[in-house]
Amino acid sequence: GRLAERVRQVPALDAAFRAELARVARDAWDVGVLRARIDAVDTILHAAPLPGAAGAELAGIERGLDEARDFVTARKAYLTTRLGL
């Protein structure tokens, strides 16, 4: 946090930071690919029945996967808006 604040205070470094963040948001943050990876984890988790406590924990894991899917989509929208992409 503190290092990032100091970097952002130097105009040239801030411009480089913003440019790299924009590149990642535009080129690397592929919502479809990221969601497909989350779905692959979901498929693996459901490949075999889980007995007892492990099965009960699966519901919590599924909520986490849903949250991850939502985060991936929302973060792309946030970055796109924030960076004016």
C-alpha positions in Angstrom: 0.0 0.0 0.0 2.6 2.6 1.0 4.9 1.8 -1.9 2.0 2.0 -4.3 1.1 5.4 -2.9 4.6 6.7 -3.4 4.7 5.3 -6.9 1.4 7.1 -7.7 2.9 10.4 -6.5 5.6 10.4 -9.2 3.9 11.4 -12.5 6.0 9.2 -14.8 5.7 6.2 -12.5 1.9 6.8 -12.2 1.5 6.9 -15.9 3.5 3.7 -16.3 1.4 2.1 -13.5 -1.9 3.2 -15.2 -0.7 2.0 -18.6 0.2 -1.5 -17.2 -3.1 -1.7 -15.3 -5.0 -0.8 -18.5 -3.0 -3.4 -20.4 -3.9 -6.1 -17.9 -7.5 -5.1 -17.8 -7.8 -5.0 -21.5 -5.7 -7.9 -22.6 -5.2 -10.3 -19.7 -8.4 -10.0 -17.7 -10.4 -12.3 -19.9 -13.7 -12.8 -18.1 -14.7 -15.8 -20.2 -11.4 -17.6 -19.6 -11.3 -16.9 -15.9 -14.9 -18.0 -15.4 -14.2 -21.2 -17.4 -11.4 -22.0 -15.0 -13.7 -21.5 -12.1 -16.2 -23.7 -13.8 -13.5 -26.4 -14.3 -12.8 -26.3 -10.5 -16.6 -26.7 -9.9 -16.7 -29.7 -12.2 -13.7 -31.4 -10.5 -15.4 -30.8 -7.1 -18.5 -32.5 -8.3 -16.7 -35.4 -10.1 -17.3 -37.8 -7.2 -19.7 -37.8 -4.3 -18.3 -36.5 -1.0 -19.3 -38.3 2.1 -20.1 -36.8 5.5 -18.5 -33.5 6.5 -16.7 -33.1 3.2 -20.0 -33.1 1.4 -21.4 -30.6 3.8 -18.4 -28.3 3.2 -19.1 -28.4 -0.5 -22.0 -25.9 -0.1 -19.6 -23.4 1.3 -17.1 -24.0 -1.4 -19.9 -23.5 -4.0 -20.8 -20.2 -2.5 -17.1 -19.2 -2.8 -17.1 -20.2 -6.5 -20.2 -18.1 -7.1 -18.5 -15.2 -5.4 -15.4 -15.7 -7.5 -17.5 -15.7 -10.7 -19.2 -12.5 -9.6 -15.8 -10.9 -8.6 -14.2 -11.7 -12.0 -17.1 -10.0 -13.9 -17.4 -7.1 -11.5 -13.7 -6.4 -11.4 -13.5 -6.2 -15.2 -16.4 -3.7 -15.3 -14.8 -1.7 -12.5 -11.4 -1.5 -14.2 -12.9 -0.7 -17.6 -14.9 2.2 -16.1 -12.1 3.4 -13.8 -9.5 3.4 -16.6 -11.9 4.7 -19.3 -11.3 1.6 -21.5 
